[in-house]
């Protein structure tokens, strides 16, 4: 019986592959094709070659500025989120009262939807800035740091859980040996903890990096790109081009393909670098 089931593995795999093809693969391939066309709907597409891609970089609609803003935001957010998450993990692996309660509290922001969270932070930040005669859309820097703070608050708890799993999987014998040798806490952190949790670091860097680049809901709710599109991230720029400009569907689709390539390349490089550190450890 077991041999017969193994021989029919494709029967169990078929539903998953079908859903993957319908929900992702086919739309993805169609999207690449549509980026070379001018269209209103998928049935009236007219092939225009690379005109859409040329228009992305020749037009003054802010794609390059959105890319620069997104990169800067992602760098700051990824570093801050992972440093805070790792610090929280180091603190919350220790045994003390209400440890699980604190873990739950720090994880809960990840469960709140991006739109809701964006409007909540808009109210909070504007409540502070109005005391000085400003709003979050008065300057691009207010929007930038508002998005950074929002992202740190939302993502740190999730990354913390992954780091906790990595730290708790380290054999206790390693720490015992370090104590016997008289290693300091800092030396133990550098020589044992960090190398041992490199797989967790790889996962957390990948998730925080891709989430930062793909941020849309929070950006839309918090600033909507104001002032004058200076806080418009790439995902929001693509959305506004596709749905907010007459005849911009093809250009928006070309931007989406470029966006995918950028995120894929950066993520691939990050995975190669951090995985090589895993092997070294």
N, C-alpha and C positions, 0 to 999 in steps of 0.2 A: 504493500500500500504506500509506504513512504517513498519507494523508488518511483511509483507512478506519479505521485504528487510532485516530486522533483522534476520529473520529465515534462510536466505541464506548467512550469514556472511562468511561461509567457502569458498564461490565462490570468494569473494574479497580477502580473505587471501591466497588462493591457489597459485596465481602467485608469490607472495612474498616468500612463503615457498618453492616453486619449485626452484626459483633462489638461495635462501639460501642453499638448499640442494645440488644443482649442483655446485655452486661456492665455498662453504665452507665445509658443513658437510661431503659430500661423500669424497672429497679429504683429509679432516682431518682424517677420519677413515682409509682411504687407507694409509695415511702417517704413522699412528701408526703401522699398520700391516707391512708396508715395513721396519720399523725400526728393525724388528726382522728377516730380510732376507738379503741375499747377492744378488744384482741384478744389471743388466745393464739397463733393461727396466722393466716395470711392468708386462710383460708377461713371463719373465724368472727368476722370483724371487725364491730363494732357502732358505728355513727356516734354520736359524742358532741359534735361541734362543736369549739368552742375550749376545752373543759374541760381537755384535756391541757396546752395552752399556759398557761392560768391556773394550773394546778397546778404548773408549772415554777417560777413566780415566787412562789407562795403557800406552797409546801412548804418545810420546813427541812432538805432533804437536801443542801444545800451547792452548788447550781448557781452562785449568785452568787459565793460564796467561791472556787469553782473558776475562775470567769471572771476574777476579780481576780488570783488566783495565776497564771493562764496569761498574762494581759496583762503583769504585772510580769516574769515569766520571759522572755517573748518580747522585751520591750523591752531587757532587759539582754543577752540572748543575741544578738539581731540586731546590736546595736552592737558587742559584743565580738568576735563571729565575723568581721564584715566588717572591722573595724580590724586584727585579727590577720592575716586572709587577705590584705589589701592590703599590709601590711608584709612578709609572707612573699613575696608576688609581686614587690614592689620589690627584695627581696634576691636572689631566685632567678632574676631575668632577667639578672643580671650574670654575666659569664663567669668561672668558677673551677672548680677540680677537684671532681669528684663532684657537680656541680650537679644532674644528673638523678637521682642517687641520693637526694639530699635531697628533691627533688620527690616521688619515689616514697614515701619514708618518711612525709612529711606527708600524702600522699593516702591511704595504706593504711587508716587508721582508718575511713574512709568505707565500706570494704568489709565491715566487721564488722557482724553483725546486731544489732539494737537490744536484744533479750533477752539475748544473750550479753554485750554491752557493759555492760548494766545490772548484771548479776551480777558481772562483773569489777570494776567500779567500786565496787560495794557491798562486796566483799571488801577492796579497797584502802582505801577511806575508813573502814570499820569498823576495819581494822587500825591506822589512825592514831588514831581517836577513842577506841578502847578503852583506850589508854594514859592517857586522862584520865577514864575512867569513863563514857563516852558511846557511843552508836551513832548511825547516821545517822537513825534514827527517834526519837531522844530529843527533838529540837526540830525545828520546821518549817524553821527557818533552815538547819539542816544539810542537809536534803533539798533545799531550794531551791538552795543553792550547789553541792551535789553534782550536781544536774541541769544547772546552768549550766556547770560544769566539764566534765561529760561531753559536753554538746552542742558546746562550743567545741572540744574535742579531736576530736570526730567530724566536724564540718562544716567546719572551717576549711580543711582540705586540699582539699576539693572546690571551695570558693569560690576558693581560691588559684589553682587551675588556670584558672578562668574569668577571673580578673584577669590572670594571666600572658598569656593569649590576647589580652586587650584591650591590654595594655601593649606587647606585641611587634608589634602591628599599627599602632602609631603611627609615622608616617614619621620617619626619622632626621634629615631636613632641618630639622624643627622644633627639635630639640635642638641642631643645629649653629647655627641662627640665634640661639637663646637664648644659647649660649656666646659667639658673636661679639658679641652685645649686652651681655655681661657679667652676665647674669642669674644669681642665686644658685640653689643647689639647691632651696631652699624655694620661690622664685619660679617656677622651672621646674615644680615639682610642682603648684603652685596654678594656674598659667596654662596649662600644656600637658598634663601627665599626667592630672589629675583631669577636666578637660572632655572629653578625648579618650576616656576609659574610662567615660563615663557610661552607654553601653549595657550594659557589663559590670556596673556598679553597679546598674542597674535589674534585671538578671537575678539577681544575687546577693542583693539585698534581697528580691526576690520569693520566691526559693527558701528563704532562711533564715527569712523571716517565716512562710510557710506551713508549713514543716517544724516550726517552734517551736510554732505553734498546734496542729498535728495530732499532736504527740508522744504516743505511747501505749506502745510496747514498753519504752522506757527507763524511763518513769515506773512502769510495772507491775513491772519487775524491780528497780529501785533502791529504791523506797520503798513501792510499792503504795498510795500515798495517806496512809500513816502519817506522823505520829501523828494519829489521829482524823480522817482525811480532810483534814488541813490542807495536804498536798502533793499533793492529787488534782487533776490537770489536767482540762480539759474532756473530752477524748477518753475518759479513764479514768472520769470521772463518768458519762458517757453509757453506757459499757459496764456499769458497776456498776448503774445504774438499770434498764437493759434486761434484764440477765441475773441480777441479784442481788436484785430486789424482786418479790414476788408481785403480779401485775397491773400491773407497771411498764413493760410493753412500749410502750404508747401514749405514756406520758410520756417514755420514753427516745427514742422516735422523734421526738417534738416537740422535745426537746433537740437532736437531731441536725440537724433542719431549722434551728433557731435558730443552731446552731453553724456550719452552712454559710453562712447569711446573714452572720453576723459576719465570718467569714474572707473571704468574697467581697467584702464592702464594703471592708474594710481593705485587701485586696490591690488592689482597683480604685483606691482613693484613692492608694495608694503608686505604682502604675504610672502614673497620670495625673501625679503630681507629678514623678517622676523622668524620665519621658519628656519633659515640658516642658523640663526642664533639658538634655536631649539636643538639642532644637531650638535652645535658646539658645546651645549650644556650637558 
